[in-house]
Amino acid sequence: MESSSETVVPSRHSDRVLVIMAKAPRPGAVKTRLIPSLPLQAVTTFYRCLLGDTLALARSLGAVEIAIMCPDSDVNELARLAGHGARVVAQKGEGLAAGLTSVFAHFAEGHQRRVIAFNSDSPHLPRSVLEEAFESLAAHDAVVGPTYDGGYYLVGAKASHPTLFAGDGMGTSSALESLLSRARVLELSVGFADPFYDIDVADDLIRLAAELHGAPARAPRTAVWLKQWGDAVTQLRTGTGNL
């Protein structure tokens, strides 16, 4: 496949767009905070499962255009993984802030659409939360889904606001606070989705394992991985692992 900044698939012409922020599942490039205590290939496979289940969650929504935003070097690999029905678009610039800015510049600028950027590691999120987030955008300029650690797992808007993600704080415990501060400066009304969590550290993985043990259908690929690595997760839970 020739290198391209975007794969072209038929547009669903929806006024709702869900853009998954993702990376290609390459060893050492994803879920790096889990690497010290789990084999490198296992962590890479884990991320691949998370991404696959996130795409399945997105496809379970009705009348929503699905896309992936990623670094330019990851476009072709993610296009192969995503298959038909999801556009894969290269972000402009490096880092998460650049990626989020690219989402709204690409999908919201000049269009009357509700656009939500969603992380790739919360596939167990109830579908109703995403539906309600889109509904919130009907009444607000922006919507945000807070995480319990001070960040956010989704952010949406109906227009491009280039300075919304400017500055420091991305990926830190002050990320949500910084985002809301910039939204106030821009005089944007903000709605909120239910608080949730993504999978970054050991406690997140332990919580996920407990939830999917009783409801594996919420993220079936990830549930299979957790079953295969159950002993390692148990060690994390009992404090005998390295994480």
Order of alpha helices (4+ residues) and beta strands (2+ residues): beta-alpha-beta-alpha-beta-alpha-beta-alpha-beta-beta-alpha-beta-alpha-alpha-alpha
